[in-house]
Amino acid sequence: MRRLPTLALTLGLSALVAVAAVDALRGSGEPPPRAEDRGPVTGDSGQEDEPQRSAIVVEPAAPTASRIEDHAELADRLRRNAVGGTLYLSADGCLEWNVRRLRALRLPELRLSEGPRSRTCSFTVSADGEDAAGEEAVWSPEVPILAAETDADELEVIDVEHARRLRLAGSVPAFKPDGTLTHVRAGKVVEWRADCAGAGVIVSPSISFAPRQIGPNCALTAVARTELERALPSGDRLRSVDALVWADSSRMLAVLRTAEGSWLAAYENGRSLGYANRLVSPSTKPPRADPVGMYVALSPGGYLEVYDRDGLRAWGSSIQAAAYDWSPDGDWLAYAAGGNVFLVRTSDWTTRFSLPVSTEGLAWRQEVRNRPRR
């Protein structure tokens, strides 16, 4: 994972302004042709995992326009498949550091409006859809707070609503589903809680990492270095933790880097499950856990792959996705590639919809706004 040079946070409002060109959206009722598996993934046991159940190839666009499905018909098909929420897409003609509003595509109506302002073409969006930041920033699922690496071994936490900032030593921030902040420090994973019994570091910031949190925040060890290393093959030493993602409050998955390559390992209540799945190469995008806690999406070498909560590969693709995110209910995985946004149904890993919208970033959120718009 590359380090984030700046937070690239832009605060702004989303005035809902209808835009044209929504009728250009179309759907594909049948999945595209499948590709051959790019090769088995092996763990430290040396045995091959089960081959991918399906893989997706994005065919080049035909030189002549194909039949464009009727807007109302596509919206009706999305509605029948219970596809909802808002897809946030990069601005038309997006240029890095050119402050523009994201596009917000409401599903299933296919109504296009303006989203929050963004300085980057690849981005993340807060849980309520009000604010955007760079793609390596992580947002609390509970309150409008983000965390991101700034410099070596330092990260910044920003309370957007109250315009407060806090710097902490460490790297690789990640939020639990309940809003607890975690990150890597001194080779171990620490978490910040209001319960200070046995805490190693106590601070009293003006930021509350989670709702209803009262009093000082305390850094407690969530996963010790010895437990992180216990997942690695014998003799392989941990060099760095490249990513953290929480499936739920107790199950964590970590991308570990060693001299032999990158590994994905799962941990339960701070304990290693005892094995790691080797990745073909480091992931080029931050991992995304689905809201239900069943799967995690990664992009080893740029190729989109899905792993289950045990760190085993469940699905993979032979395409390189520019961005990806899960639907709010966890039933769909959206990814951008080849000038389209594809919606993959997670019950059978088939592509059910193809929206010809070009974007370099992607976020899928519920239509929830709890804050008054500024």
C-alpha positions, 0 to 999 in steps of 0.5 A, spaced: 500 500 500 502 506 498 502 511 503 497 517 503 501 524 502 495 528 504 488 527 507 485 530 500 479 531 505 474 536 502 468 538 506 462 540 502 454 540 501 451 536 496 445 540 492 441 535 489 441 538 482 438 533 476 443 531 470 442 529 464 444 522 460 441 517 465 438 514 459 445 512 457 445 507 463 443 500 461 443 493 464 445 486 462 441 480 464 446 475 463 453 474 466 459 475 461 463 470 458 467 467 464 475 467 464 480 461 465 482 461 472 489 465 473 492 460 477 491 456 484 492 460 490 496 456 495 497 457 503 503 455 507 500 448 507 502 447 500 495 445 498 491 448 492 485 452 494 478 450 490 478 454 483 474 460 482 467 459 481 467 464 476 471 469 473 469 475 469 471 478 462 470 485 460 469 485 452 471 491 448 465 495 447 463 494 440 464 500 435 457 501 433 452 502 439 448 496 441 441 496 443 440 501 449 435 498 454 429 503 456 431 507 462 424 505 466 425 498 464 432 497 467 430 501 473 424 496 474 429 490 473 433 493 479 427 494 483 425 487 482 432 485 484 432 489 491 438 494 488 438 500 492 442 506 495 447 511 492 453 509 488 458 515 488 462 516 482 468 521 480 466 527 476 466 527 469 473 529 466 476 528 473 483 531 474 486 530 481 486 536 485 481 539 481 475 540 486 469 537 483 463 534 486 462 527 485 456 524 481 451 521 486 447 515 482 440 513 486 438 506 485 434 503 483 431 510 480 437 511 476 436 518 478 443 522 477 445 528 482 451 531 485 455 528 491 460 531 496 466 535 493 472 531 492 479 533 490 481 526 488 478 521 482 479 515 487 476 517 493 472 514 499 465 517 502 463 518 509 457 513 511 452 518 511 454 520 504 456 528 506 463 528 505 469 525 501 476 524 502 482 520 498 481 513 497 486 510 503 482 514 508 477 510 512 471 512 515 467 510 521 461 507 520 458 510 526 460 518 526 463 523 521 470 521 523 476 519 518 483 516 519 489 516 514 496 516 514 500 522 513 507 521 514 511 515 516 508 512 522 503 517 523 496 518 522 491 523 523 484 523 525 479 528 523 472 529 526 469 532 520 462 535 523 466 539 529 472 540 525 477 537 530 484 533 528 488 528 532 495 526 530 497 519 533 503 515 532 502 509 528 499 506 521 494 502 517 488 505 521 481 501 520 475 502 524 471 496 527 463 496 525 462 499 532 466 505 530 472 503 535 479 505 531 484 500 530 491 501 527 498 498 527 503 501 532 510 498 534 508 491 530 502 490 534 494 492 532 492 497 538 485 499 539 482 505 542 476 504 547 473 508 553 475 503 558 482 504 560 483 498 565 490 496 563 491 501 557 498 503 555 497 510 552 491 514 555 489 521 551 483 526 552 482 528 545 476 532 543 474 527 538 470 521 540 471 515 536 464 512 537 458 515 539 456 515 546 463 514 548 465 518 554 472 520 558 479 519 555 481 514 550 485 508 551 490 504 547 489 497 548 493 491 544 488 488 540 493 483 536 500 482 539 505 481 534 507 474 536 499 472 534 500 476 527 506 472 526 503 465 528 499 465 522 505 465 517 509 459 515 515 457 519 521 461 518 517 467 515 518 473 519 513 479 519 516 485 515 510 490 515 502 490 516 500 493 509 492 493 511 487 491 516 479 490 515 474 488 520 469 483 518 465 484 525 467 486 532 471 480 533 474 478 526 479 481 523 483 480 517 490 483 515 495 483 509 502 481 512 508 482 508 514 478 509 520 477 505 517 471 501 511 476 499 504 478 501 499 474 506 492 474 508 490 472 515 484 472 519 484 473 527 478 472 532 478 475 538 486 477 538 488 470 536 490 467 530 487 462 526 493 459 525 494 459 517 495 465 512 493 465 504 498 467 500 496 473 495 499 473 488 502 480 489 501 486 494 494 489 493 493 495 489 487 498 493 485 498 500 481 492 502 473 493 503 469 488 508 462 487 506 457 490 511 454 483 513 461 481 515 462 475 510 467 477 505 472 482 504 474 484 497 482 485 495 486 487 489 492 483 489 496 485 483 490 490 481 486 483 480 479 483 483 478 478 488 474 476 494 476 472 500 471 469 506 472 471 513 477 466 514 481 469 509 480 463 503 479 465 496 471 465 494 471 468 488 476 472 483 476 475 476 481 476 471 479 483 470 483 489 473 478 494 477 479 501 478 475 501 484 470 497 488 465 497 493 459 493 497 452 494 497 449 497 503 446 490 504 452 486 502 448 482 496 452 486 491 459 487 489 460 493 484 466 494 481 468 499 475 472 497 469 473 498 462 468 504 462 462 500 466 460 499 473 458 492 474 454 489 479 455 482 481 450 478 485 454 475 491 449 469 492 452 466 486 457 471 483 454 472 477 454 479 473 447 481 473 447 489 471 452 493 467 452 500 467 456 504 462 458 509 466 466 511 466 469 512 473 475 512 477 472 511 484 466 508 487 463 508 493 456 505 495 452 508 501 445 508 503 441 514 502 441 516 509 443 523 512 443 525 519 446 531 519 444 538 516 447 540 510 452 546 510 
